[in-house]
Amino acid sequence: MKIAVIGTGYVGLVSGACFAENGTEVVCIDVDEKKIENLKKGILPIYEPGLEEMVQRNHQAGRLQFTTDLATVLTSPIEVVFCAVGTPQDEDGSADLKYVEAVARSVGHYMTDYLVFVTKSTVPVGTHKLVKRAIQEELDKRQSTLTFDVASNPEFLKEGAAIKDFMSPDRVVVGVESETAQSLMTKLYRPFLLNNFRVIFMDILSAEMTKYAANAMLATRISFINDIANLCELVGADVNMVRKGIGTDPRIGNKFLYAGLGYGGSCFPKDVKALIKTASGYGYDLRILKAVEDVNNDQKQVLFNKLKAYFQKEDGHQSGKEGKDILAGKTIAIWGLAFKAETDDMREAPSLVIIKQLLDAGCTVKVYDPVSMEEAMRCLGDTVIYAKDIYDSVLGADALLLITEWKEFRLPSWAAVKKLMNRPVLFDGRNIYEESDLIEAGFVYESIGKRGLN
């Protein structure tokens, strides 16, 4: 079976590599010539554990090809075309579908035989109608009688675990309108699901909605536990204990109930906004998701507010400074920049919000992340100091903020860290440390969701 994947971003590249790994012939197409040339050399535009090796292995075996020439690709027998281009957030919060429509029109212009056009990108409910219309209009311009089907196959990949998610999915959701399309999609996915065939076929509208509803639910759980964490601090409870207490209930479970600094990345923020916008277009107000978004935006401020409150308490009476001026001249170390561990993705990352607040307050900011330093340089330029490791980052620091829960940060030499810092002050934005260990090591320590310095 031979397929094409248009778009070599996160979703397209992971999908293409994983399909090739299971024996499918895959051609990945992108308009970015430099990206394609790099991929041919085994140089990837993103970081994902295990992906580089998989891409190189399948490219060398001839199962995974890269090109910018869609026209030539569609002259060969391609049964399925996946659209995996970006759907960036528009100014009004809706998903921008110009790239999806452009791909659909290109396919309609160049296709030479029946195929199934599958939307892999996250798109608003009803997008398949736009896609179908665009392809048909291009065929009509050519006076072509070729037929095609459209389908929706949303991805449910977790950054940092995408290969495992794709190769051993808990479910595959496919929206179709014909038996032919369903048969082809069944054939394509059968190798992944031989032990427990879990493709859920449904109508396309429901498939498109499923993707948004899934991400919205996960975002809701994150904002819920963060809201509870903030209340725990006020009443004196421990959100870590509360999480254990409610997470053992099988109706609730413990996933996505970790208090922290809010969600980020390329999916949750954009998809929550897009779903709110979709509902608004139908005259419906998604009140819960609006609250989810508000809580998340506020949560990205929490660590900065804790830091400011600490120095106001410790230094304010001596300096006479108030508000954010209390932080002027302080050196703050940051551990972790990516929005989550095991990725270099900094889109909508809490670190960016916190760093901007620190810089605006007159701080010197020293940062370190095991993977996303190059991406950070693109986002932050020369506004921060880039450290070579965790110990270099804390040299001369007045406080340390743990932003991303990389394994490298879990068990440092606290004696060395304390010796290098101006003050042994740690704000744990992910609750990965034991308070008693840090206090024993001589640190002032505060986390999320426990009564602390305030």
C-alpha positions as CSV (number, residue, x, y, z in Angstrom):
1,M,0.0,0.0,0.0
2,K,1.3,3.5,-0.9
3,I,0.2,6.7,0.8
4,A,1.2,10.4,0.8
5,V,1.5,12.6,3.8
6,I,1.3,16.3,3.1
7,G,3.0,18.4,5.8
8,T,6.2,17.3,7.6
9,G,5.5,19.0,11.0
10,Y,5.0,17.1,14.2
11,V,1.9,15.1,13.2
12,G,2.9,14.5,9.6
13,L,6.4,13.4,10.3
14,V,5.5,11.1,13.1
15,S,2.6,9.6,11.1
16,G,4.7,9.1,8.0
17,A,7.5,7.4,9.9
18,C,5.2,5.1,11.9
19,F,3.3,4.0,8.8
20,A,6.6,3.3,7.0
21,E,7.8,1.3,10.1
22,N,4.9,-1.1,9.6
23,G,5.7,-1.6,5.9
24,T,3.6,1.0,4.1
25,E,5.3,2.9,1.3
26,V,5.1,6.6,2.4
27,V,6.0,9.8,0.5
28,C,6.1,12.9,2.7
29,I,5.5,16.2,0.9
30,D,6.3,19.7,2.1
31,V,6.7,23.1,0.3
32,D,9.7,23.9,2.5
33,E,12.7,22.8,0.3
34,K,15.3,23.2,3.1
35,K,13.2,21.1,5.4
36,I,12.9,18.3,2.8
37,E,16.6,18.4,2.0
38,N,17.4,18.1,5.7
39,L,15.0,15.2,6.1
40,K,16.7,13.4,3.3
41,K,19.9,13.8,5.3
42,G,18.3,12.5,8.5
43,I,18.0,16.0,10.1
44,L,14.7,16.5,11.7
45,P,12.9,19.9,12.4
46,I,11.5,18.7,15.7
47,Y,12.6,16.6,18.7
48,E,10.7,13.5,19.6
49,P,12.3,10.5,21.4
50,G,13.0,7.7,18.9
51,L,11.8,9.6,15.9
52,E,15.2,10.5,14.3
53,E,16.3,6.8,14.3
54,M,12.9,5.7,12.8
55,V,13.0,8.3,10.1
56,Q,16.6,7.4,9.1
57,R,16.0,3.7,9.2
58,N,12.9,3.8,7.0
59,H,14.4,6.4,4.6
60,Q,17.4,4.1,4.1
61,A,15.1,1.2,3.5
62,G,13.3,3.1,0.8
63,R,9.9,3.0,2.6
64,L,9.9,6.7,3.5
65,Q,10.6,9.3,0.9
66,F,10.6,13.1,1.0
67,T,9.8,15.5,-1.8
68,T,8.4,18.9,-2.6
69,D,6.8,17.6,-5.9
70,L,3.2,16.7,-5.2
71,A,2.3,16.6,-8.9
72,T,4.7,13.8,-9.5
73,V,3.7,11.9,-6.4
74,L,0.1,11.9,-7.5
75,T,0.9,10.4,-10.9
76,S,1.8,7.1,-9.1
77,P,-0.9,4.9,-7.5
78,I,-1.6,6.7,-4.3
79,E,-4.5,5.2,-2.4
80,V,-4.6,7.6,0.6
81,V,-3.5,11.2,1.0
82,F,-3.1,12.5,4.5
83,C,-3.4,16.3,5.1
84,A,-1.2,17.2,8.1
85,V,-0.5,20.8,7.5
86,G,-0.9,23.4,10.3
87,T,-4.1,25.1,11.3
88,P,-2.8,28.1,13.2
89,Q,-5.0,30.2,15.5
90,D,-6.5,33.1,13.7
91,E,-6.8,36.5,15.4
92,D,-10.4,35.8,16.4
93,G,-9.4,32.5,18.0
94,S,-10.7,30.3,15.2
95,A,-8.5,27.8,13.3
96,D,-7.0,29.2,10.1
97,L,-7.9,26.7,7.3
98,K,-6.0,28.3,4.4
99,Y,-3.3,25.7,4.3
100,V,-5.8,22.8,4.5
101,E,-7.8,24.3,1.6
102,A,-4.7,24.9,-0.4
103,V,-3.7,21.2,0.0
104,A,-7.2,20.1,-1.0
105,R,-7.1,22.2,-4.1
106,S,-3.6,21.0,-5.1
107,V,-4.8,17.4,-4.7
108,G,-7.8,18.1,-6.9
109,H,-5.6,19.7,-9.5
110,Y,-3.0,16.9,-9.7
111,M,-4.8,13.6,-8.8
112,T,-4.9,11.0,-11.5
113,D,-6.9,8.2,-9.9
114,Y,-9.4,7.6,-7.1
115,L,-8.1,8.3,-3.7
116,V,-9.2,9.0,-0.1
117,F,-8.3,12.5,1.2
118,V,-7.8,12.2,4.9
119,T,-7.7,15.2,7.2
120,K,-5.1,14.5,9.9
121,S,-4.8,18.1,11.0
122,T,-7.0,19.3,13.8
123,V,-9.8,21.1,12.1
124,P,-13.1,22.6,13.2
125,V,-16.3,20.6,12.8
126,G,-17.5,20.7,9.3
127,T,-14.2,21.3,7.6
128,H,-14.6,18.1,5.5
129,K,-17.3,20.0,3.5
130,L,-14.8,22.7,2.6
131,V,-12.2,20.1,1.6
132,K,-14.7,18.2,-0.5
133,R,-15.9,21.3,-2.2
134,A,-12.3,22.5,-2.9
135,I,-11.2,19.2,-4.5
136,Q,-14.4,18.9,-6.6
137,E,-14.0,22.5,-7.9
138,E,-10.5,21.7,-9.1
139,L,-11.7,18.5,-10.8
140,D,-14.5,20.5,-12.5
141,K,-12.0,23.0,-13.8
142,R,-10.2,20.1,-15.5
143,Q,-13.5,18.6,-16.6
144,S,-12.4,15.4,-14.9
145,T,-14.8,12.6,-13.9
146,L,-12.4,11.2,-11.3
147,T,-14.0,10.3,-8.0
148,F,-12.7,10.6,-4.5
149,D,-13.7,10.2,-0.8
150,V,-12.9,12.4,2.2
151,A,-12.3,11.1,5.7
152,S,-11.3,12.4,9.1
153,N,-8.6,10.7,11.1
154,P,-7.7,12.9,14.1
155,E,-4.4,12.3,15.9
156,F,-4.2,11.7,19.7
157,L,-0.4,11.8,20.1
158,K,1.3,13.0,23.3
159,E,4.4,15.0,22.6
160,G,7.3,13.0,24.2
161,A,5.4,9.7,23.7
162,A,4.1,10.1,20.1
163,I,5.7,7.0,18.6
164,K,4.3,4.7,21.3
165,D,0.9,6.3,21.0
166,F,0.9,5.8,17.2
167,M,2.4,2.3,17.2
168,S,0.2,1.0,20.0
169,P,-2.9,3.3,20.0
170,D,-5.6,2.9,22.6
171,R,-8.0,3.8,19.8
172,V,-8.0,5.1,16.2
173,V,-10.9,7.3,15.3
174,V,-11.9,7.5,11.6
175,G,-14.8,9.4,10.1
176,V,-15.9,8.2,6.7
177,E,-18.8,8.5,4.3
178,S,-18.4,5.4,2.1
179,E,-17.6,1.7,2.4
180,T,-14.7,2.1,0.0
181,A,-13.0,4.7,2.3
182,Q,-13.7,2.5,5.4
183,S,-12.2,-0.5,3.7
184,L,-9.0,1.4,2.7
185,M,-8.6,2.9,6.2
186,T,-9.1,-0.6,7.8
187,K,-6.4,-2.0,5.5
188,L,-4.0,0.8,6.4
189,Y,-4.4,0.5,10.1
190,R,-4.7,-3.3,10.5
191,P,-0.9,-3.9,11.1
192,F,-1.0,-1.6,14.1
193,L,-3.9,-3.3,15.7
194,L,-3.5,-7.0,15.0
195,N,-3.8,-8.0,18.7
196,N,-6.8,-5.9,19.5
197,F,-8.5,-4.2,16.5
198,R,-9.6,-0.8,17.9
199,V,-10.5,1.4,14.9
200,I,-13.7,3.3,15.8
201,F,-15.5,4.3,12.6
202,M,-18.1,7.0,12.7
203,D,-19.5,9.9,10.6
204,I,-17.0,12.6,9.8
205,L,-18.7,15.4,11.8
206,S,-18.4,13.2,14.9
207,A,-14.8,12.4,14.2
208,E,-13.9,16.1,13.8
209,M,-15.7,16.9,17.1
210,T,-14.0,14.0,18.9
211,K,-10.6,15.5,18.6
212,Y,-11.6,18.9,20.0
213,A,-13.7,17.3,22.7
214,A,-10.8,15.1,23.8
215,N,-8.3,17.9,24.1
216,A,-10.9,20.1,25.8
217,M,-11.6,17.5,28.4
218,L,-7.9,17.1,29.2
219,A,-7.4,20.8,29.4
220,T,-10.4,21.0,31.8
221,R,-8.9,18.4,34.1
222,I,-5.6,20.4,34.2
223,S,-7.4,23.7,35.0
224,F,-9.7,21.9,37.5
225,I,-6.8,20.6,39.6
226,N,-5.0,23.9,39.4
227,D,-8.1,25.7,40.6
228,I,-8.3,23.2,43.5
229,A,-4.5,23.7,44.2
230,N,-5.0,27.4,44.6
231,L,-7.8,26.8,47.1
232,C,-5.7,24.2,48.9
233,E,-3.1,26.9,49.6
234,L,-5.7,29.2,51.1
235,V,-7.2,26.6,53.4
236,G,-4.0,24.8,54.3
237,A,-4.6,21.5,52.4
238,D,-2.1,19.6,50.3
239,V,-3.2,19.2,46.6
240,N,-0.8,16.2,46.3
241,M,-2.8,14.4,48.9
242,V,-6.1,15.5,47.4
243,R,-5.0,14.3,44.0
244,K,-4.3,10.8,45.5
245,G,-7.6,10.8,47.3
246,I,-9.7,11.6,44.2
247,G,-7.5,9.8,41.7
248,T,-8.1,6.4,43.2
249,D,-11.8,6.7,42.3
250,P,-12.0,4.8,39.0
251,R,-14.7,7.2,37.8
252,I,-12.1,10.0,38.0
253,G,-8.6,8.4,37.6
254,N,-5.3,10.1,38.2
255,K,-4.2,11.2,34.7
256,F,-4.0,14.9,33.9
257,L,-4.6,15.8,37.5
258,Y,-1.1,17.2,38.3
259,A,-1.1,20.7,39.7
260,G,1.4,23.0,38.1
261,L,1.8,26.0,35.9
262,G,-1.0,25.4,33.4
263,Y,-1.1,23.7,30.0
264,G,0.8,24.9,26.9
265,G,2.0,23.5,23.6
266,S,0.6,23.5,20.1
267,C,-2.8,21.8,20.9
268,F,-4.7,22.6,24.1
269,P,-4.6,26.4,24.0
270,K,-5.4,26.6,20.3
271,D,-8.0,23.8,20.3
272,V,-9.9,25.2,23.4
273,K,-10.1,28.6,21.7
274,A,-11.2,27.1,18.4
275,L,-13.9,25.1,20.0
276,I,-15.2,28.1,21.9
277,K,-15.2,30.0,18.6
278,T,-17.1,27.2,16.8
279,A,-19.7,27.2,19.5
280,S,-20.1,30.9,19.3
281,G,-20.7,30.6,15.6
282,Y,-23.7,28.4,16.4
283,G,-24.9,30.8,19.0
284,Y,-23.8,28.6,21.9
285,D,-21.7,29.7,24.9
286,L,-19.2,27.1,26.1
287,R,-19.1,28.4,29.7
288,I,-17.0,25.6,31.2
289,L,-14.3,26.0,28.5
290,K,-14.1,29.7,28.9
291,A,-13.5,29.2,32.6
292,V,-10.8,26.5,31.8
293,E,-9.0,29.1,29.6
294,D,-9.3,31.8,32.3
295,V,-7.9,29.5,35.0
296,N,-5.0,28.4,32.7
297,N,-4.0,32.0,31.9
298,D,-4.0,32.9,35.6
299,Q,-2.0,29.8,36.5
300,K,0.9,30.9,34.4
301,Q,1.2,33.9,36.7
302,V,1.3,31.9,39.9
303,L,5.1,31.3,40.2
304,F,6.0,34.9,39.5
305,N,3.5,36.0,42.1
306,K,5.0,33.6,44.7
307,L,8.5,34.9,43.9
308,K,7.4,38.5,44.2
309,A,5.7,37.8,47.5
310,Y,8.7,36.1,48.9
311,F,11.1,39.0,48.2
312,Q,8.5,41.5,49.3
313,K,8.4,39.7,52.7
314,E,12.2,39.2,53.0
315,D,13.6,42.4,51.4
316,G,10.7,44.8,51.2
317,H,11.1,46.3,54.7
318,Q,14.8,46.8,54.1
319,S,14.7,48.4,50.7
320,G,11.4,50.2,50.9
321,K,10.5,48.9,47.4
322,E,7.0,47.8,46.5
323,G,5.3,45.8,43.8
324,K,7.4,44.3,41.1
325,D,10.2,46.8,41.8
326,I,11.3,44.5,44.6
327,L,12.7,42.1,42.0
328,A,14.8,44.6,40.2
329,G,18.4,43.6,40.0
330,K,17.7,40.0,41.2
331,T,19.2,37.0,39.3
332,I,16.7,34.3,38.7
333,A,17.6,30.8,37.4
334,I,15.1,28.8,35.3
335,W,15.2,25.0,35.0
336,G,13.1,23.9,32.0
337,L,11.7,25.9,29.1
338,A,9.6,23.5,27.0
339,F,5.9,23.4,27.8
340,K,6.5,19.8,28.9
341,A,9.3,17.3,29.3
342,E,10.5,15.1,26.3
343,T,9.9,17.8,23.7
344,D,11.5,21.0,22.5
345,D,8.1,22.6,21.9
346,M,7.9,26.1,23.5
347,R,4.6,27.1,22.0
348,E,2.4,28.7,24.7
349,A,4.9,27.5,27.3
350,P,4.5,28.8,30.8
351,S,8.2,29.6,30.8
352,L,7.7,32.3,28.2
353,V,5.1,34.1,30.4
354,I,7.2,33.8,33.5
355,I,10.4,35.0,31.8
356,K,8.6,38.0,30.3
357,Q,7.4,38.9,33.8
358,L,10.9,38.6,35.3
359,L,12.5,40.7,32.6
360,D,9.8,43.3,32.9
361,A,10.5,43.4,36.6
362,G,14.2,44.1,36.0
363,C,15.6,40.6,36.7
364,T,18.6,38.9,35.1
365,V,17.3,35.6,33.9
366,K,19.5,32.5,33.5
367,V,17.9,29.5,31.7
368,Y,18.7,25.9,31.1
369,D,16.7,23.1,29.3
370,P,18.2,19.8,28.2
371,V,16.6,19.9,24.7
372,S,14.9,23.2,23.9
373,M,17.8,25.7,24.2
374,E,18.0,26.2,20.4
375,E,14.3,26.8,20.2
376,A,14.6,29.1,23.2
377,M,17.1,31.2,21.4
378,R,14.7,31.7,18.6
379,C,11.9,32.7,21.0
380,L,13.9,34.8,23.5
381,G,17.0,36.0,21.6
382,D,19.6,37.7,23.8
383,T,17.2,38.7,26.5
384,V,18.3,35.9,28.8
385,I,21.6,34.1,29.7
386,Y,21.8,30.6,28.3
387,A,23.5,28.2,30.8
388,K,25.5,25.1,29.8
389,D,24.0,22.9,32.6
390,I,21.9,23.0,35.7
391,Y,24.8,24.1,37.9
392,D,25.9,26.9,35.6
393,S,22.4,28.2,35.6
394,V,22.2,28.7,39.4
395,L,25.6,30.4,39.8
396,G,24.9,33.7,41.6
397,A,21.1,33.2,41.5
398,D,18.8,34.7,44.1
399,A,16.1,32.1,43.4
400,L,15.6,29.0,41.3
401,L,12.3,28.3,39.4
402,L,11.6,24.7,38.3
403,I,9.3,25.1,35.2
404,T,9.6,21.8,33.3
405,E,9.8,18.4,35.0
406,W,12.8,16.9,33.0
407,K,14.3,13.8,34.6
408,E,17.7,15.6,34.7
409,F,16.3,17.9,37.3
410,R,14.9,15.3,39.7
411,L,18.0,14.5,41.8
412,P,20.7,17.1,41.6
413,S,23.4,17.7,44.2
414,W,21.5,20.1,46.4
415,A,24.7,20.9,48.3
416,A,26.4,22.0,45.1
417,V,23.3,24.0,44.1
418,K,23.1,25.7,47.4
419,K,26.8,26.6,47.4
420,L,26.5,28.2,43.9
421,M,23.4,30.3,44.7
422,N,23.3,33.7,46.4
423,R,20.3,32.4,48.3
424,P,19.0,28.9,48.6
425,V,15.4,29.6,47.4
426,L,13.5,27.2,45.2
427,F,10.0,27.5,43.7
428,D,8.9,24.1,42.4
429,G,6.3,24.7,39.6
430,R,5.7,21.0,39.1
431,N,5.7,19.6,42.6
432,I,8.5,17.1,41.8
433,Y,10.5,17.5,45.0
434,E,9.9,16.4,48.6
435,E,9.6,19.4,50.8
436,S,11.4,17.7,53.7
437,D,14.4,16.9,51.5
438,L,14.8,20.5,50.4
439,I,14.3,21.9,53.9
440,E,16.9,19.5,55.2
441,A,19.3,20.6,52.5
442,G,18.9,24.2,53.8
443,F,16.6,25.6,51.1
444,V,13.6,27.8,51.3
445,Y,11.0,25.8,49.3
446,E,7.6,26.4,47.9
447,S,5.5,24.3,45.6
448,I,2.0,24.5,44.0
449,G,-1.1,23.7,46.1
450,K,0.3,23.7,49.6
451,R,0.4,26.5,52.2
452,G,3.8,27.9,51.9
453,L,5.7,31.2,52.3
454,N,2.6,33.3,52.1
